[in-house]
């Protein structure tokens, strides 16, 4: 099984922290909805999620993109299991 935290966690957090929305999209587009949800809950060494990293750096566009991906993934998962 792919360890999402090791493969994508650090790059997602770094991209989010620097406001690199296209990199964030590229990382998340490689994953299924359930993997996206899992990855967005991963915390870095400071116990921050990627959304929290983007928020703390004032990267509002990146926060918006991350929230959109999170909402879309959660919606897909609800549909899948309902």
C-alpha positions as a Markdown table, in Angstrom:
| # | Residue | x | y | z |
|---|---|---|---|---|
| 1 | Unk | 0.0 | 0.0 | 0.0 |
| 2 | Unk | 1.2 | 3.5 | -0.9 |
| 3 | Unk | 2.2 | 5.5 | 2.1 |
| 4 | Unk | 0.6 | 8.8 | 1.1 |
| 5 | Unk | 2.1 | 10.7 | 4.0 |
| 6 | Unk | 5.7 | 9.9 | 2.9 |
| 7 | Unk | 5.1 | 10.3 | -0.8 |
| 8 | Unk | 2.8 | 13.3 | -0.9 |
| 9 | Unk | 2.5 | 14.8 | 2.6 |
| 10 | Unk | 5.6 | 17.0 | 2.7 |
| 11 | Unk | 5.3 | 18.2 | -1.0 |
| 12 | Unk | 1.6 | 19.1 | -0.4 |
| 13 | Unk | 2.4 | 21.1 | 2.8 |
| 14 | Unk | 5.3 | 22.9 | 1.2 |
| 15 | Unk | 3.3 | 23.8 | -2.0 |
| 16 | Unk | 0.4 | 25.0 | 0.2 |
| 17 | Unk | 2.8 | 27.1 | 2.4 |
| 18 | Unk | 4.2 | 28.9 | -0.6 |
| 19 | Unk | 0.9 | 29.3 | -2.3 |
| 20 | Unk | 1.8 | 27.1 | -5.3 |
| 21 | Unk | -1.8 | 26.3 | -6.3 |
| 22 | Unk | -0.9 | 24.6 | -9.5 |
| 23 | Unk | 1.5 | 22.2 | -7.6 |
| 24 | Unk | -1.3 | 21.6 | -5.0 |
| 25 | Unk | -3.7 | 20.7 | -7.9 |
| 26 | Unk | -1.1 | 18.4 | -9.5 |
| 27 | Unk | -0.5 | 16.5 | -6.3 |
| 28 | Unk | -4.2 | 16.1 | -5.5 |
| 29 | Unk | -5.2 | 15.2 | -9.1 |
| 30 | Unk | -2.9 | 12.1 | -8.8 |
| 31 | Unk | -5.1 | 10.7 | -6.1 |
| 32 | Unk | -8.5 | 9.2 | -5.6 |
| 33 | Unk | -11.2 | 11.0 | -3.5 |
| 34 | Unk | -10.5 | 8.8 | -0.5 |
| 35 | Unk | -6.7 | 9.3 | -0.9 |
| 36 | Unk | -7.3 | 13.1 | -1.1 |
| 37 | Unk | -9.3 | 13.1 | 2.1 |
| 38 | Unk | -6.6 | 11.0 | 3.8 |
| 39 | Unk | -3.8 | 13.3 | 2.6 |
| 40 | Unk | -5.6 | 16.5 | 3.6 |
| 41 | Unk | -5.8 | 15.2 | 7.2 |
| 42 | Unk | -2.1 | 14.5 | 7.4 |
| 43 | Unk | -0.3 | 16.8 | 9.8 |
| 44 | Unk | 3.3 | 18.0 | 9.4 |
| 45 | Unk | 5.9 | 18.1 | 12.1 |
| 46 | Unk | 4.2 | 21.2 | 13.6 |
| 47 | Unk | 0.8 | 19.4 | 13.6 |
| 48 | Unk | -0.6 | 21.5 | 10.8 |
| 49 | Unk | -2.6 | 20.2 | 7.8 |
| 50 | Unk | -1.9 | 21.6 | 4.3 |
| 51 | Unk | -4.9 | 23.9 | 4.7 |
| 52 | Unk | -3.5 | 25.2 | 8.0 |
| 53 | Unk | -0.1 | 25.8 | 6.4 |
| 54 | Unk | -1.6 | 27.8 | 3.6 |
| 55 | Unk | -3.8 | 29.8 | 6.1 |
| 56 | Unk | -0.9 | 30.6 | 8.3 |
| 57 | Unk | 1.1 | 32.0 | 5.3 |
| 58 | Unk | -1.9 | 34.0 | 4.0 |
| 59 | Unk | -2.2 | 32.0 | 0.8 |
| 60 | Unk | -5.9 | 32.6 | 0.4 |
| 61 | Unk | -6.1 | 31.2 | -3.2 |
| 62 | Unk | -4.4 | 28.0 | -2.1 |
| 63 | Unk | -6.8 | 27.7 | 0.9 |
| 64 | Unk | -9.7 | 28.1 | -1.4 |
| 65 | Unk | -8.4 | 25.4 | -3.8 |
| 66 | Unk | -7.7 | 23.0 | -1.0 |
| 67 | Unk | -11.2 | 23.5 | 0.5 |
| 68 | Unk | -12.7 | 22.9 | -2.9 |
| 69 | Unk | -10.8 | 19.7 | -3.4 |
| 70 | Unk | -11.7 | 18.6 | 0.1 |
| 71 | Unk | -15.4 | 19.3 | -0.4 |
| 72 | Unk | -15.5 | 17.6 | -3.8 |
| 73 | Unk | -13.7 | 14.5 | -2.4 |
| 74 | Unk | -16.0 | 14.3 | 0.6 |
| 75 | Unk | -19.1 | 14.6 | -1.7 |
| 76 | Unk | -17.8 | 11.8 | -3.9 |
| 77 | Unk | -17.2 | 9.6 | -0.9 |
| 78 | Unk | -20.7 | 10.3 | 0.5 |
| 79 | Unk | -22.2 | 9.3 | -2.9 |
| 80 | Unk | -20.0 | 6.2 | -3.1 |
| 81 | Unk | -21.2 | 4.9 | 0.3 |
| 82 | Unk | -24.8 | 6.0 | 0.4 |
